[in-house]
């Protein structure tokens, strides 16, 4: 059984190019990794500076 997945809106800190993105993942950890790939930034250096908002449950695939 797979864990529930959620939609997350993640807003990067000002020093990261790009605006807020919406990604899916079961936890903030997976969501920040997905967002960091979009921004081309190392997730481990920006995770504490990002704003997270859980938007709702993602539909099962």
Helices and strands as residue ranges (DSSP letters): E 6-11, E 21-25, H 28-39, H 43-46, G 47-49, E 51-57
